[in-house]
Amino acid sequence: MEFILKCLPPQLVKLILEHNSKKIEEIRIRAGRPVILKLGLVEIILKYVVSNTEIIGILQNICNNSIYSYQNQICNGFITLPGGNRVGISGNIVIKDGQVSNISYIYSLNFRVSHQIDGACNEILRFILDTQNNTVYNTLIVSPPGAGKTTIIRDIAKKISNGINEINFKGIDVSIIDERGEIAALNKGVAYNDVGIRTDILDNIPKSIGIRMAVRSMAPKVIIADEIGNKDDVEIINYAICSGVNCIFTAHGSQMEDLLKNQEIKRIIGLKMFKKIIFLDEKEKGKVKNVVNIEN
């Protein structure tokens, strides 16, 4: 949270700190509209309206006064701050040769606050551990955005990397492919979040490249990554599993029908790459709504 507050106007920071900052999950800032804090299912509308000039100032703070150097991230619609916090950006989209080349006239910023919660994976852990072989099942964790998937896989990495003495689960080597820098929050070679003593991190790299690098160079027992669903994922997930590496990934959706609308995920499910598909409750973070077991 401290990295976010440094980017905001002092008067706005003062209003935010009047609330329990440890429970804030999102800070939504829109030009000419009041700032809204999201604490789980609760919304708090602050008596603070942000101007266009303030939004540009906030963006400059986010980019360390060098917006140009963050152009690639801006074109992806978000910037990752230290600590794994992500700032979503919207405004006037500039398209060139079929690709986003810029977002001009920024209208809104959505600060998604990263939280490390010890025990966040406790309920889901019993479904994914293969205790007989001291590893995990190939698992896909599914929920809508904002339901805590990233927090959960961060905690899974920590638990299986450190080992779980209570059930005699020995720590195993884990590789995190942290495409957006949100899971481990690596900064200058140091992980801001605790992801375990046997965990290696490949930061700011596409999964299609990072997974192959991890398998070849780090010999992990388990690979963890966030948000699959593009055309490169089928091949690279199959490569990892065929190399003897178990995988835990996440995807967006509320039910199986949502997953099957994505043709790439539909292919992955059809090829039975995952042993478990776990749907999270979007209303209660960390709670499992449904578990689908895939038979070979």
Rosetta blueprint (number, residue, H / E / L):
1 M L
2 E H
3 F H
4 I H
5 L H
6 K L
7 C L
8 L L
9 P L
10 P H
11 Q H
12 L H
13 V H
14 K H
15 L H
16 I H
17 L L
18 E L
19 H L
20 N L
21 S H
22 K H
23 K H
24 I L
25 E L
26 E E
27 I E
28 R E
29 I E
30 R E
31 A E
32 G L
33 R L
34 P E
35 V E
36 I E
37 L E
38 K E
39 L E
40 G L
41 L L
42 V E
43 E E
44 I E
45 I E
46 L E
47 K E
48 Y E
49 V E
50 V E
51 S L
52 N H
53 T H
54 E H
55 I H
56 I H
57 G H
58 I H
59 L H
60 Q H
61 N H
62 I H
63 C L
64 N L
65 N L
66 S L
67 I H
68 Y H
69 S H
70 Y H
71 Q H
72 N H
73 Q H
74 I H
75 C H
76 N L
77 G L
78 F E
79 I E
80 T E
81 L L
82 P H
83 G H
84 G H
85 N L
86 R E
87 V E
88 G E
89 I E
90 S E
91 G E
92 N E
93 I E
94 V E
95 I E
96 K E
97 D L
98 G L
99 Q E
100 V E
101 S E
102 N E
103 I E
104 S E
105 Y E
106 I E
107 Y E
108 S E
109 L E
110 N E
111 F E
112 R E
113 V L
114 S L
115 H L
116 Q L
117 I L
118 D L
119 G L
120 A L
121 C L
122 N H
123 E H
124 I H
125 L H
126 R H
127 F H
128 I H
129 L E
130 D E
131 T L
132 Q L
133 N L
134 N L
135 T E
136 V E
137 Y L
138 N L
139 T E
140 L E
141 I E
142 V E
143 S E
144 P L
145 P L
146 G L
147 A L
148 G L
149 K H
150 T H
151 T H
152 I H
153 I H
154 R H
155 D H
156 I H
157 A H
158 K H
159 K H
160 I H
161 S H
162 N H
163 G L
164 I E
165 N H
166 E H
167 I H
168 N L
169 F E
170 K L
171 G L
172 I L
173 D L
174 V E
175 S E
176 I E
177 I E
178 D E
179 E L
180 R L
181 G L
182 E L
183 I L
184 A L
185 A L
186 L E
187 N E
188 K L
189 G L
190 V E
191 A E
192 Y L
193 N L
194 D L
195 V L
196 G L
197 I L
198 R L
199 T E
200 D E
201 I E
202 L E
203 D E
204 N L
205 I L
206 P L
207 K H
208 S H
209 I H
210 G H
211 I H
212 R H
213 M H
214 A H
215 V H
216 R H
217 S H
218 M L
219 A L
220 P L
221 K L
222 V E
223 I E
224 I E
225 A E
226 D L
227 E L
228 I L
229 G L
230 N L
231 K L
232 D L
233 D H
234 V H
235 E H
236 I H
237 I H
238 N H
239 Y H
240 A H
241 I H
242 C H
243 S L
244 G L
245 V L
246 N E
247 C E
248 I E
249 F E
250 T E
251 A E
252 H E
253 G L
254 S L
255 Q L
256 M H
257 E H
258 D H
259 L H
260 L H
261 K L
262 N L
263 Q H
264 E H
265 I H
266 K H
267 R H
268 I H
269 I H
270 G H
271 L L
272 K L
273 M L
274 F L
275 K L
276 K E
277 I E
278 I E
279 F E
280 L E
281 D L
282 E L
283 K L
284 E L
285 K L
286 G L
287 K L
288 V E
289 K E
290 N E
291 V E
292 V E
293 N E
294 I L
295 E L
296 N L
